[in-house]
Amino acid sequence: MEGLQLSLAELHQTFRGGKTRGVEWRKSQLQAIINLITENEAQIFEALHQDLGKHPVEAYRDEIGIVKKSADHSLLHIEKWMAQKKGWLPLLLFPASGQVLPEPFGTVLIIGSWNFPISLALDPVIGAISAGNTVVLKPSELAPACSSFLHRKVPLYLDNEAIKVIPGGSEVAEQLLQHRWDKIFFTGSPRVARIIMSAAAKHLTPVTLELGGKCPVILDSFSGSDLQVAVKRIVGGKWGPCAGQACIGVDYVLVQQKDAPVLVELLKNCIKKFYGDEVDKLQNICRIVNKHHFERVRNLLKDPSVSASIVYGGSVDCKNLMIEPTILVDPPLNSEIMTEEIFGPLLPIITLDKIEESIDFINERPKPLAIYAFTKCKRFKERIMQETSSGSLTFNDIMIQFLCDALPFGGVGESGFGRYHGKYSFDTFSHEKAILQRSFFLELEPRYPPWNDFKLDFIKLAYNFNYFGLLLLLLRRMMGRSDAK
Amino acid sequence: MCVYGYIYTYASKRPAFLFNKIPKSISSFYYTHYYGIKYTIIILYCFIYNLVYLSVSVVFVHPRVVFFLLFGSGVFKIFLIRAAMDAEATVKELRATYSGGKTRTLEWRVSQLKALLKITEHHEEEIVQALRSDLNKPEFEAFVHEISAVSGACKFALKELHRWTMPEKVKTSMTTFPSKAEIVSEPLGVVLVISAWNYPFLLALDPVIGAIAAGNAVVLKPSEVAPATSSVLAKLLGEYMDTSAVKVIEGAVPETTALLEQKWDKIFYTGNGKVGRIVLAAAAKHLTPVVLELGGKCPTVVDTNIELKIAARRIISGKWGCNSGQTCVSPDYIITTKEYAPKLVNALTCELEKFYGSDPLQSKDLSAIVNSNHFDRLARLLDDEKVSGKIVHGGQREKANLKIAPTIMLDVPADSLIMSDEIFGPLLPILTVDKIEDSISEINARAKPLAAYVFTNDKKLKEEFIKNVSAGGLLVNDTTLHLAVSGLPFGGVGESGMGSYHGKFSFDAFSHKKAVLQRSFAGDLGARYPPYTTKKLKLLKALLKGDIIGIFRVLIGW
């Protein structure tokens, strides 16, 4: 506890010192992050394998590559982001200039998640550094190898006076939350998010919450190679990222009744090709993170009416915490598998009479972090875009929006609020300070009391930016004066 | 005649020394055929029970007819029950409207904004009257700060709306090639706007404009501290707006509490930090995003090399000309050098007399203090031992009319009452420093304010100030004017709040920016999928780097 206080005092001191505001410092730290992950690639692969059984290619695609790309992107654009923007000013205020200047919040807290223990920890850190904040990173204790990797290595590469890694479980998080932060960035579950936001309320701390939700896939009728591609993308998006333990992974598929049998067949083939077909010989797929989550996912299948709907897989390997890719067709909609986020390798397929019904189906449930729609129909696309609400919406692919630096990444409603990635990461950790500069030259007398009718008329015209009317009013007044004389 | 009787009694306090044997609460169902003796006994029983236990009974005599028997401290509770029922019903209705999709259409948004504009055009007199009765606000201030500001914001939104709602195309990277990306602004849903009493018209409608422009259904809770404006708002919005999507709920703490218990898609609160914390904590239960527009002690730094007269006038118009200092962006205190302070005081005194006459308590151009609570609070600040000898101008007050004259205090100690909290009234303390550069550290030693002002012609000081002072907004050589600029975001940081609005920023505050990425089926990359190989790893590395040559090298196996 005392150690924490000292660390925080040091971070506050560093921030006040102004070092972190300089562009040089920010760039050097971003470069250091790149060095950290490229020089320790093998160790990261190893840690991810220990924690989640992640394959190196998957680890590179979802973790190292993401962080590197983010850091590169920030390095390239940081000067542009830091520059002040001009604000439009009405002529009435002439002579004046208006700007919006981004400034760092101060000391920020970033709480990572266990499913992508490296990228979901370092990606926000990149944003916080780019914006010039001092940072405390708390990696998830449920991915111990990665957490200890970050704890060991980050101080060797990054500026220890400004960036600290504090590993630990919920007690540590609780202690951290008692302190005053200038921003809290959290990735995880809605339950913990509520605790964090309540804690933040005491200090009026703004928060960004990156949560999950049941992300649906809408699959329109296809045939031939397009269907093949769609199936590949669904399989890759469901079981690829951390065996379905991903916030933007596919949660369930909506498809027309008549297309369901073909879809199931194709999914089965694809799964066999990608991951193998025996539960103890599965390859290229992550395991479940721990016993607790393993039991949770297994319990989803326990309900007899749910287990009756399994059409593929369903077997588990308790020793290695592996669960076979499992497909269910039409499990009861009130069962837990359809009311809670699955966060595991189970894929329910819900059949509908007409694919257009999917819009209502989705709108009856909390807003998800992502919606994926495979369709070629322009009208349907437009309808999905206008009538559903989600953090992001991707047509004809899965997860790929995560890679797009130009798009904001974040949820809405139950899936969180605030956004990051690219410039949005920078914005998330910056306060946009409005600056208006005036000179002493030119005074508008009607601004000041004592009030009279002329001043009121003047202001009325001024608010309408009716410059011609103003001119007339002034002329009239001048004439009036000379008459009086 | 057939009469149902259902009695629910709620006891909030139970004095142990009396009637210990009577059950703590009763809840039973009675059915009688006539208003007979039995019924009277029940009512009487409730009555006595209420008196003894300081409690409340609700007697449902007939379906739909509800009688309340209110006694003791339970009165508050009964309001809560009713308010909760109201709030729930309102939200339900608005949700139904929102899911109907009406509010999303551009036509609806335009029609509602035009209706708001009409309110400002046709009912100017009524609004000015309401503001006069609540705050004794001069007509000029009412017009400039409230009515015109609202109509200006409306017109701006009407003009720009089609541009704001257009999806924003963004560049995609090679990693996702071939693809098309855009950011679509969509409404959040049903939002709650809780406004403040100091600008009861503007601070209620300005956020509502943003919410409507973004296509949300809105509940507005005007401040109960400005009752006349609150009821005018309820009346006018009820007349002009689409009441199935825009509602005004009047009320005080119980109503607000009930509203905060509902699930909203955004809460926009203007007020103080104490309530701000309550709002944020309530929002946490439903994970609702919140905009908090709070206040803070806004510093004004006055350098020695300036046109003093102009600076003095601008300070006065920002302090006393804005609702007698009851404004979140009003200068709260001044920092200047020891030598310059007397000159500044002179200039302020001289200009004040020109503006408000020699007896400012009689001036029609000064707002009154909102109520006697606030009057007493300000009086306490004035009577604080540490500052009572420091008053160099003003100090007169008149409790009957709730008026306090513009008051300037020189060299107040930093630990005095007046320097610990936001003043929010017509008192202006002046702090002195040896060098004007010291003012920056003086400001940074306190919580971040909503606005910070500097009057200077020194370029270096200006730059230092902009770089090192953190505040919601900064204004050089003027006060409060940045509010009128729709191109600048208005909002606080740290203790002065979170989130911003005005102009396009209002629209953004009430919108969700949905990322939409469109891909085609062509260009499917095998490297994304298992079974994973080293070649795939190499290709991915090159791809994520955006390195075309690298991609070719991997593909041809070099």
Interface residues (C-beta under 8 A of the other chain):
Chain A: R16 G18 H55 P56 V57 E58 Y60 R61 G65 I66 K68 K69 D72 G87 W88 L89 P90 L93 A96 G98 V100 L101 E103 F105 G106 D182 P190 A193 R194 M197 S198 A200 A201 K202 L204 P206 L209 L211 S225 D226 V229 A230 K232 R233 V235 G236 G240 K273 F274 Y275 Q283 N284 I285 N363 K381 M385 Q386 E387 S389 S390 G391 S392 L393 T394 F395 N396 D397 I400 Q401 L403 C404 D405 A406 L407 P408 F409 V412 G413 E414 G416 F417 G418 R419 H431 E432 K433 A434 I435 L436 Q437 R438 S439 F440 E443 R447 Y448 P449 P450 W451 K455 L456 I459 K460 Y463 N464
Chain B: S99 G101 R104 P138 E139 F140 E141 F143 V144 S148 A149 S151 G152 K155 V170 K171 T172 S173 T175 T176 S179 A181 I183 V184 E186 L188 G189 D265 G273 G276 R277 I278 L280 A281 A283 A284 K285 L287 P289 L292 L294 I306 E307 I310 A311 R313 I316 S317 G321 F355 Y356 G357 S363 K364 D365 N444 N457 K462 I466 N468 S470 A471 G472 G473 L474 L475 V476 N477 D478 L481 H482 A484 V485 S486 G487 L488 P489 F490 V493 G494 E495 G497 M498 G499 S500 H512 K513 K514 A515 V516 L517 Q518 R519 S520 F521 D524 R528 Y529 P530 P531 Y532 T533 K536 L537 L540 K541 L544 K545
